[in-house]
Amino acid sequence: KLQILYGISCLLLILIALCIPCTGNQTIYVVIPLEITLVCLWGYLSGSVALLKAKDKLNQIKDRQVKYTVNGKSFVFKRAEVFPNVSYRNNKYVFLDTKILEDKINSINKEVSTLHKSYDFKLPNGQVTKVKNESYGWAINEKKLLAGVENALANDIQTLNGKNYIYGEGFSTYGTGYGLSNNGIGNNYVVVSLTDQKMWVYKNGKCVLTLDTIVTGTVETKLAHKNLETPTGVWYIHYKESPSVLKGTNDDGSKYSVDVKYWMPFTLTGCGFHDNSWRKNWSKTAYLNDGSYGCVNLRPSDAPKVWDNVEKNEAVIIYK
């Protein structure tokens, strides 16, 4: 005969054994100490409580959704659609499969982002040409948004501002042109024509400065492996520095260091607007074989005019 005694100490078992006479039908006592009994009981009760809590938490998140607004467009992430499988462990939600949401975010990114996008742009002469955002523009930080949606669903946050989940390239990694009209360029920008060797500065949608004399990067260079032509595309003013020291390498490999009064870079490779007091050749064809190393050279008398009318992060459209 087997008898299980719960919550009894070993000493008590010995006393029981001494008091019970030996017979043919001995009873085998299995002792579960009080401590173990309490632990098991606590584990059972805790497990039941945890299970009930998890069930309640999963019921709470069942119908949750998040409204995500980016650059004027809204998208709704429904928990049941983007996360069909959710568990609740260790006092937090666990989103088991993120692929559905990843694909949805990627699709939205392709639809709304402006980074590296091409579009039609109206030139100062009224003609329309195709331009492409290079460093200018913004895109969705997909990993950051994924984590943001998970957090919003877990904490019943019902809206997300898309501006908090974008990135950019170049000197600023926060993105440029977000929320602006005119394909994200806005109303303040600079236009440079490589063919005409001319530039225009726009403020509030109106041309406030036209320069008929500039010199851009050299088209024909003795160094076949080195392209000195000012790159086309849409860039942006990284920062403004006055005065500044420009350093680089000459065609013969020697180093140079020159002082300028105004420096407004727009690429990470060192292209920018600056005054050039040492240049002698300001002809319309200078850029063909006697141009700069990629910068847009400005006459010393014109440089302060440009400086006064451009700001950090404004678009720079360069075309041929």
C-alpha positions as CSV (number, residue, x, y, z in Angstrom):
1,K,0.0,0.0,0.0
2,L,1.4,3.5,-1.0
3,Q,0.5,6.5,1.0
4,I,1.7,10.0,0.0
5,L,2.0,12.5,2.8
6,Y,2.1,16.1,1.7
7,G,3.6,18.8,3.9
8,I,5.1,16.4,6.5
9,S,8.7,16.6,7.7
10,C,11.0,13.6,7.7
11,L,11.1,13.6,11.6
12,L,7.4,13.2,11.7
13,L,7.7,10.3,9.3
14,I,10.1,8.5,11.6
15,L,7.7,8.9,14.5
16,I,4.9,7.5,12.4
17,A,7.0,4.5,11.4
18,L,7.9,3.7,15.1
19,C,4.3,3.8,16.1
20,I,3.0,1.5,13.4
21,P,3.5,-2.2,14.0
22,C,5.0,-4.3,11.3
23,T,2.5,-6.4,9.4
24,G,2.4,-8.3,6.2
25,N,0.6,-5.4,4.6
26,Q,3.1,-2.6,5.2
27,T,2.3,0.9,4.1
28,I,5.0,2.7,2.1
29,Y,5.0,6.3,3.0
30,V,6.3,8.8,0.4
31,V,7.0,12.1,2.0
32,I,6.7,15.5,0.3
33,P,8.3,18.0,2.6
34,L,6.4,21.1,3.5
35,E,8.9,23.3,1.7
36,I,8.5,21.4,-1.6
37,T,4.8,21.3,-1.2
38,L,4.6,25.0,-0.8
39,V,6.9,25.6,-3.8
40,C,4.9,23.3,-6.0
41,L,1.7,25.0,-4.9
42,W,3.1,28.4,-5.6
43,G,4.4,27.3,-9.0
44,Y,1.0,26.0,-9.9
45,L,-0.8,29.1,-8.7
46,S,1.8,31.4,-10.4
47,G,1.5,29.5,-13.6
48,S,-2.2,29.9,-13.5
49,V,-2.0,33.6,-12.8
50,A,0.6,34.1,-15.6
51,L,-1.6,32.2,-18.0
52,L,-4.6,34.3,-17.2
53,K,-2.5,37.5,-17.5
54,A,-1.1,36.4,-20.9
55,K,-4.6,35.6,-22.1
56,D,-5.9,39.0,-20.9
57,K,-2.9,40.8,-22.6
58,L,-3.4,39.0,-25.9
59,N,-7.1,39.8,-25.8
60,Q,-6.2,43.5,-25.2
61,I,-4.0,43.7,-28.3
62,K,-6.3,41.7,-30.5
63,D,-8.0,44.6,-32.3
64,R,-5.3,47.2,-32.0
65,Q,-4.1,49.3,-34.9
66,V,-1.7,52.1,-35.6
67,K,-2.2,55.0,-38.0
68,Y,1.1,55.9,-39.7
69,T,1.3,59.3,-41.4
70,V,4.3,60.1,-43.7
71,N,4.6,63.2,-45.9
72,G,0.9,63.8,-46.0
73,K,-0.1,60.2,-46.6
74,S,-1.7,57.8,-44.1
75,F,-1.4,54.1,-43.7
76,V,-3.0,51.8,-41.1
77,F,-1.2,48.9,-39.6
78,K,-3.7,46.4,-38.1
79,R,-2.3,44.0,-35.6
80,A,-4.3,41.1,-37.0
81,E,-2.9,41.7,-40.5
82,V,0.7,42.6,-39.9
83,F,1.2,40.3,-36.8
84,P,-1.2,37.4,-37.0
85,N,1.0,35.5,-34.5
86,V,1.7,37.2,-31.1
87,S,2.6,35.7,-27.8
88,Y,3.0,37.2,-24.3
89,R,6.0,36.0,-22.3
90,N,8.0,37.5,-19.5
91,N,5.7,40.5,-19.2
92,K,6.1,41.6,-22.8
93,Y,4.6,41.0,-26.2
94,V,6.6,38.8,-28.6
95,F,5.9,39.4,-32.3
96,L,6.8,36.1,-33.8
97,D,6.9,36.9,-37.5
98,T,7.8,40.4,-38.9
99,K,8.0,39.6,-42.6
100,I,4.4,40.8,-43.4
101,L,5.1,44.2,-41.8
102,E,8.6,44.4,-43.3
103,D,7.2,43.9,-46.8
104,K,4.4,46.5,-46.2
105,I,6.9,49.1,-44.9
106,N,9.2,48.4,-47.9
107,S,6.3,48.9,-50.3
108,I,5.4,52.2,-48.6
109,N,9.0,53.3,-48.7
110,K,9.2,52.8,-52.5
111,E,6.0,54.8,-52.9
112,V,6.7,57.9,-50.7
113,S,10.5,58.3,-50.4
114,T,12.3,60.9,-52.4
115,L,15.9,59.8,-52.0
116,H,17.4,58.8,-55.4
117,K,14.1,59.4,-57.2
118,S,14.0,61.0,-60.6
119,Y,11.3,63.6,-61.7
120,D,10.6,66.4,-64.0
121,F,11.9,69.8,-63.1
122,K,11.1,73.2,-64.6
123,L,14.3,75.1,-65.5
124,P,14.7,78.9,-65.2
125,N,14.3,79.1,-69.0
126,G,10.9,77.4,-68.8
127,Q,12.0,74.1,-70.2
128,V,11.5,70.9,-68.4
129,T,14.2,68.4,-67.8
130,K,14.6,65.1,-65.8
131,V,16.7,65.4,-62.6
132,K,17.6,62.8,-60.0
133,N,18.0,63.2,-56.3
134,E,21.5,62.2,-55.3
135,S,22.2,63.1,-51.7
136,Y,19.1,65.3,-51.5
137,G,15.9,63.8,-50.2
138,W,14.8,61.3,-47.6
139,A,13.7,57.7,-47.2
140,I,12.0,55.6,-44.5
141,N,14.3,54.0,-41.9
142,E,12.6,50.6,-42.2
143,K,14.1,49.0,-39.2
144,K,13.3,51.9,-37.0
145,L,9.7,52.1,-38.2
146,L,9.3,48.3,-37.6
147,A,10.4,48.7,-34.0
148,G,8.1,51.7,-33.7
149,V,5.1,49.8,-34.9
150,E,5.8,47.0,-32.5
151,N,6.1,49.4,-29.6
152,A,2.9,51.3,-30.6
153,L,0.9,48.1,-30.8
154,A,2.3,46.8,-27.5
155,N,1.6,50.1,-25.7
156,D,-1.7,51.0,-27.5
157,I,-0.1,54.1,-29.2
158,Q,-2.5,54.8,-32.0
159,T,-0.6,57.2,-34.2
160,L,3.0,57.5,-35.5
161,N,4.6,60.6,-37.1
162,G,6.5,59.6,-40.2
163,K,9.0,62.4,-39.8
164,N,10.5,60.5,-36.8
165,Y,11.3,57.5,-38.9
166,I,13.3,58.9,-41.9
167,Y,16.9,59.1,-42.9
168,G,19.1,60.9,-45.4
169,E,22.5,60.8,-47.1
170,G,25.5,63.1,-47.3
171,F,26.5,65.4,-44.5
172,S,23.1,65.1,-42.8
173,T,21.7,61.7,-42.1
174,Y,18.3,63.1,-41.1
175,G,16.9,63.6,-44.6
176,T,16.2,66.8,-46.5
177,G,13.1,68.1,-48.1
178,Y,10.6,66.2,-46.0
179,G,7.1,67.8,-46.2
180,L,8.1,70.3,-48.9
181,S,6.3,70.9,-52.2
182,N,7.8,70.9,-55.7
183,N,8.9,67.3,-55.5
184,G,10.4,68.0,-52.1
185,I,12.7,70.8,-53.3
186,G,10.5,73.5,-51.9
187,N,10.7,77.1,-52.9
188,N,14.3,77.9,-51.9
189,Y,17.0,76.3,-54.1
190,V,20.0,76.8,-56.4
191,V,20.1,75.9,-60.1
192,V,23.4,75.4,-62.0
193,S,23.7,74.9,-65.7
194,L,27.0,73.2,-66.7
195,T,26.5,73.9,-70.4
196,D,25.6,77.5,-70.0
197,Q,28.0,78.1,-67.1
198,K,25.3,80.0,-65.3
199,M,23.5,79.8,-62.0
200,W,20.3,81.0,-60.4
201,V,19.2,81.3,-56.7
202,Y,15.6,81.0,-55.8
203,K,13.9,82.3,-52.6
204,N,10.2,81.8,-52.0
205,G,9.8,80.5,-55.5
206,K,11.3,83.6,-57.2
207,C,14.7,84.1,-58.7
208,V,16.6,86.6,-56.6
209,L,20.0,86.1,-58.1
210,T,21.3,85.3,-61.5
211,L,25.0,84.8,-62.2
212,D,26.2,84.7,-65.8
213,T,29.8,84.0,-64.9
214,I,30.8,80.9,-63.0
215,V,33.3,78.1,-63.7
216,T,32.6,74.5,-62.9
217,G,34.6,71.3,-62.8
218,T,37.0,70.5,-65.7
219,V,35.5,68.3,-68.4
220,E,38.8,67.4,-70.2
221,T,41.5,66.4,-67.8
222,K,45.0,65.0,-68.3
223,L,44.2,62.5,-65.6
224,A,42.0,60.0,-67.5
225,H,41.2,58.1,-64.3
226,K,40.1,61.2,-62.5
227,N,36.7,62.8,-63.2
228,L,36.8,66.5,-62.3
229,E,33.4,67.5,-63.8
230,T,30.9,68.9,-61.4
231,P,28.4,66.1,-60.8
232,T,24.9,66.5,-62.1
233,G,21.8,65.7,-59.9
234,V,20.1,67.2,-56.9
235,W,22.4,67.8,-53.9
236,Y,22.1,70.1,-50.9
237,I,24.1,72.7,-49.0
238,H,25.8,70.8,-46.2
239,Y,26.9,73.9,-44.2
240,K,28.2,77.4,-44.6
241,E,31.7,78.4,-43.5
242,S,33.4,81.8,-43.6
243,P,36.3,82.0,-43.9
244,S,37.6,78.5,-44.8
245,V,40.7,76.7,-46.0
246,L,40.3,74.3,-49.0
247,K,42.8,71.5,-49.3
248,G,43.3,68.9,-52.0
249,T,45.7,67.4,-54.5
250,N,46.9,68.9,-57.8
251,D,47.1,67.1,-61.1
252,D,50.9,66.5,-60.5
253,G,50.2,64.9,-57.1
254,S,51.3,67.9,-55.0
255,K,49.1,69.2,-52.3
256,Y,47.3,72.5,-52.2
257,S,45.8,74.7,-49.5
258,V,44.0,77.9,-50.3
259,D,42.1,80.4,-48.3
260,V,38.5,81.4,-49.3
261,K,36.1,83.8,-47.8
262,Y,33.0,81.8,-48.5
263,W,32.6,78.0,-48.6
264,M,29.3,76.2,-49.2
265,P,29.9,72.5,-49.9
266,F,27.1,70.3,-51.4
267,T,28.8,66.9,-51.9
268,L,30.9,64.7,-49.6
269,T,33.6,64.5,-52.3
270,G,34.4,68.1,-51.8
271,C,32.3,70.0,-54.4
272,G,30.8,73.3,-53.3
273,F,30.4,77.0,-54.0
274,H,33.3,79.3,-53.2
275,D,35.0,82.5,-54.2
276,N,38.1,82.2,-56.4
277,S,40.5,85.1,-56.2
278,W,43.3,83.4,-58.1
279,R,41.4,82.5,-61.2
280,K,42.3,84.4,-64.4
281,N,40.1,82.5,-66.9
282,W,36.4,83.3,-66.5
283,S,35.4,82.6,-70.1
284,K,32.3,80.5,-70.9
285,T,34.6,77.7,-72.1
286,A,37.0,77.7,-69.2
287,Y,35.3,74.6,-67.7
288,L,36.2,72.5,-70.8
289,N,40.0,72.3,-70.0
290,D,40.7,75.0,-67.4
291,G,37.9,74.5,-64.9
292,S,37.9,73.7,-61.2
293,Y,38.4,70.4,-59.5
294,G,34.7,70.0,-59.2
295,C,33.6,73.1,-57.3
296,V,31.5,75.9,-58.7
297,N,33.9,78.9,-58.7
298,L,32.4,82.3,-58.0
299,R,33.8,85.7,-58.7
300,P,34.9,87.3,-55.4
301,S,32.3,90.0,-56.0
302,D,29.5,87.5,-56.5
303,A,30.3,85.1,-53.7
304,P,28.8,87.2,-50.8
305,K,25.6,87.5,-52.8
306,V,25.3,83.8,-53.0
307,W,26.2,83.4,-49.3
308,D,23.5,85.8,-48.3
309,N,20.8,84.0,-50.2
310,V,21.4,80.3,-49.6
311,E,20.9,78.3,-46.4
312,K,21.9,74.9,-45.0
313,N,20.0,71.9,-46.4
314,E,18.6,73.8,-49.4
315,A,18.6,71.9,-52.7
316,V,21.2,72.4,-55.4
317,I,20.1,71.3,-58.8
318,I,22.9,70.7,-61.3
319,Y,22.2,69.8,-65.0
320,K,23.8,70.0,-68.4
